[in-house]
C-alpha cells in the first residue's frame, strides 16, 4: 500500500528570467489564494474566550480554573464523524489490501492491479491501480484465493454470508514528531548543514553521537505486528518520523464490555455495519484510530489536489481542547451549554440534547442510545451535537492543572507518547458528554479523560483543519 507523509510543502510559481525586476527585489508569488470551504465543515473565526468551568463540577473536584485565551481560525466538522463516513475509510483500507493481494505474485499474480510505468513508459515506483475494479463477484481461481484470505473461513465463519475478517484491516501510515524535532538539543546546524553539535536546555554542548532520538518502528512477528520504540543517533529528519500499522475497524464488542449485565448484543452486531445506522456517530474508535482517520482524510484530499494541480491544504486533525471548547460556546463567551442558556430544557420542557436525564430515564429525550447526527438544533456557529450524543476525542493530553501552565495563545498540552512510555501519558481529554452521561457533563467547560488506546460505546470524534487566510487580492 503506497503511503505519503507531507512533512511540509512549498509551492513556488516560477517566473521567467525576464522578470529580474531590473535588479530590484520583486519576490516570487503565486496567484491569490482563498481557502475553500471543506465539505461538511463550518468556519470558526479567530477569537478570545474564557475557558474553564462555569459551574460547580459534578465530581466535587477542587480544580476549577478559568483563563482568558485566544485561538486561531479553523474549520470544524458540523457533526460528529458518522458510521457512513468512517465506513469509507474502512472500505479504502479493505480495497487497498485486496489490490495488494491480487497483485502479489505469490497469491493473486495479477500485475495489472499495480501501475509500474507512467504514460511515457518510464519506470516508476509501483503503486495501486484504483481504476481496475476488484472482482468480488466473479474471480478466477487465483483471484479467489487472494480474496478469500480476507474473510473468515472454517471454524471462524459463523454466518451464511461471507464475513470480512476485521483483523486484516491494518492501515500503514507515518507521523512526524514535531515536538521532538523542535527541542533545542535537536536543532539543525545551518553552518555545517547537518545535525552536529547541539546545545541542550542546560547549555551543555553535546556531540551528535550523544544526541539520541526516540522513534517508533513496526515489524511483523508470527503474522502480527509489534510496535517498538528504538533509540538512535540523530542523523536526518527521517529520525523524527515514526511508522505506524494500526487496525482501524471499530471495536463493536465495546457495547457489551461497557455495560455489565445488559443485553446490548444487537448494537454489537449491527450498529456499525447496518445501513440503518449510517447517519449515527461512529463509536468504538480509539484516539489512535481517530488520528489515523485524520491522516487518511488528509491524504485522500491532497492526492486529489495534486492530480488537479492545486495547492496542498492543512492537515485534518483532532481539535485541541481549547478549539473544541471555543467552538462549543458558539461565540457566547461564558455560555454554560452550547445553546447559550443555563438549562437543558426548552420553555416547553423539551430536552436540548441526547443524554441521560433525570434518574436514568434514557428514553425521556427520545432516544435509548445515540441519536442520528443533527437530531437537535445547532449552536450559533452551526455545529450540531456539541453537547450529548457521544463524547468526543481531542488531541490534548489530560492533566488537572493544564490551565496553570499552558500558553494563552492556542493553549494546548500534547505529548507524542512512544510505545514504551507509561499509560498516564496516554490520557486524552474528552469533551461534550454523551448519551449515557448526566447533564453536568454537557457543559462546555466540563472535561474528563480516557486512555488513547481505549474504545468506548459513548466516545466518537470530529475533525478540524487550520484555516489558511491567504494573501490579499
Buried (B, 14 or more C-beta within 10 A) or exposed (E): BEBEEBEEEEEEEEEEEEEEEEEEEEEEEEEEBEBEEBEBBBBBEEBEBBBBBBEEBBEEEEBEEEBEBBBBBBBBBBBBBBBBBBBBBBEBBBBBBBBBBBBBEEBBBBBEBBBBEEEEEEEEEBEBBEEBEBBEEEBEEEBEBBBEBBBBEEEEEEEEEBBBBBEBBBBBBBBBBEEBBEBEBBBBEEEEEEBBEBEBEEEEEBEBEBBBBBBBBBEEEEEEBEBEBBEEEBEEEEBBBBBBBBBBBBBBBBBBBBEEEEEBEEBBEBBBBEEEBBBBBBBBBBBBBBBBBBBBBBBEBBEEEBEEEBBBBBBBBBBBBBBBBBBBBBBBEEBBBBBBBEEBBEEEEEBBBBBBBEEEEBEEBEBEBBBBBBBBEBBEBEBBBBBBBBBBBBBBBBBEEBBEEBEEEBBBBBBBBBBEEEEEBBBBBBBBBBBBBBBBBBBBBBBBBBBBEBBBBBBBBBBBBBBBEEEEE
